[in-house]
Amino acid sequence: MVIQKYTEGWINDFNEIQKALLVAFFELKISIEHIGSTSVPGLAAKPIIDIDLVYNPDVSFDQIKIRLEKIGYYHNGNQGIPGREVFKRSKTTAYHLVLDCIVHHLYVCPVGSKELENHILFRDFLIANVEARVQYQHLKYDLADEVKQDRKKYAALKEEKAKEFINGIIEKAKGNLLSLNVKSHLTIENPG
């Protein structure tokens, strides 16, 4: 099956990967975000953990790249998406019990990256909005059925057919943030 019912094991998988990555970055200012469908409780997903490794301005991308290469990743470019660099596991390095056993996608984003912002907005909106989460889940199941559970065809079709839904959710999330900021600002200025 391309899409699987939600499992709490995905959070455990993320936590294990996060621990392994933090060892390699112990003194650098980074954070690690669980993104994508496996980060949304209750949402069916492909069983692949999506991760954003986020670095601060006082850390260079080259520092990140060198550390990741030391633990068996290679840089695979940005794959056409600015502000998000892709890293994949190398088959030529020593086997890592966690990083080579849990299927995951690793993205590296600087703080302030638009792609990072979109990942977080989408995740947080789906966590907070059951209706949107259910709609997205139905869309994913429909796409998987349409391609008869073929992973590669699913990825291509999702890129084509889910983009509008995803962008709509991101815009709603941005609107909610703007509304919250305006209300917060009004409350501060007019303590009434």
N, C-alpha and C positions, 0 to 999 in steps of 0.2 A: 504494500500500500504506500502510495506517495504521502497521503495525509493520514496521520494517526491521531486518535483521541488523546487529549491532554493527559500528561502524566507529571506528577510532582517530581519524578526522577530527573526531569530536565533542569530543575533548579539545583539539584544536587550535582548534576553534571557541570553546570556553569560554575558552581562553587569550587569544584575540584580543578577545573581549568584555571579559574581565577587564582587559586592558591599557587599553582605551578607557575603562572606568569609573574605573580608578585615576587617570587623568589628571584627571578631574573632581573627584576626592576627595583630591588629592595630600597635603594636610596634615591631613586629618581621620582620626580613629581608626576605621577601618572594616576589615572583612575581606570577602572575596568567596568564597563556597562554591559549588562545582559539585555540584548535587544531582539527584535524579531518576534515571531509568533510564539516561540518556546518560552519567552519571558512573560507572556500574558496568561495568568491562571485561568483555566477553563477553556482556552482556545485550542482547537485541534491544529496540528502543524506537521510539517516535515520534521522528522526527528534529527534536526541539525541545529546545534547551538550557535546563534549569531552573537558576536562579541565586538564591541568597540573598545579599543585601547585608546584612551584619551591622554594627550600630553599637553603640559603647560608651556607657555612661551619661553621659559628659561631652560627647556629641554629641546635639543635639536632632533629633527627626524633621523639624522644619521646615527645618533646615540640609540634611538629606538631600534633602527634597522640592524645595527651591529649586535645588540642584545638578543634580538629575535633570531638572527642567523646563528648565534652561539647555541641556541636551544633547538635548532632544527627547522626553522622556517626559512623561506625564501620570499623575496619581494616580487609580486606579480603585477606591479603597476597600479594605476587607479581604475583600470577597466572602464575608462570613459566617464568617471564620476569624480569631479574635482572635490578636494577636501576629504577624500577617503581612499587610503592606500590599502591594497589587498595583500595579505600574507598567507602563504600556503605551507603545508608541511612538506619537507624534503624527504625523499625516499632514501637518500644516501647518507643520512646522519644516524647516529645511535638512536635506537628505539626508546621512546619515552612512555612509561606505563600509563600516564594520563593523556598527554597531548596526542598520542597516536592511537588511543583506544576510543576516545569520545569524538565523534564526528562533529566538526565545528568549522565555522567561517570566522576568520579573524581580520578585522578592519582596524586601521590606525588612523585616528583623526585628531587634528589639533583642536584645542579649546576654541570655540567660536565657529567651528566648521558648520556650514549650512546643512550638510548631510548628517552630521551628528545631531544637530537640532531636530531635523526631520525624524530621525530614528527615535529620539526621546519623546517628541510630541506624539508620534503615532502610537508608540508603546503605552504611554501614560493615558492617552485618550481611550484606547481599547480597554485598559484595566479599569478605568472609571465609568465606562459606558457599556452596559450589558447589551443594549440594542445594536450598537455598532459592532460589537464583538460577534454577536450572533449573525448579523448580516455578512460580515467578513468570513466567518466560518462557512456559511452556506455557499458563498461565492467560491471559496477554495475547494469545497467538496464537489461543486458543479464542474469546476475546471478539471479536477482530477478525474471525474467520471467521463468528461468529454474526451480526454486524451487516453482513456482506458488505463490509468495509473502509470503511464510512462513518465519517468522523472524528467528527462530532457525536454520532452514536449510540454510537460506541465510548466516548467520554468519559462519557456518561451511564451506560452499562452498566458501565463500569469503576468508577465511583463507587459503584454499587449492589452489584456482585458481587465486587469486589476488596478492598473495605473490610475485611472480616473477615480476609483473608489479611494485608493490610498491618498492621492493628492487632496481629495475632498475632506478626508479625515484630518489631514495635516492643517488644512485651511480652517476647519472648525476649531481645532485645538489652538491655533494661533489667535483666532477670534475670541475664544474663551480666555486666553491669557491676557489679551488686550483689555477685555471687559473687566477681568479681575484687577488689572493694574489701574484702570480708570477708577473703579469703585474704591480701591485702596487709597488712591491719590485723593479722591473726593472726600473720603472719610477723614484723612489726615488734615486736609485743608479746612474742612467744615466739621469740627469735632462736636457739634451740636447739641 
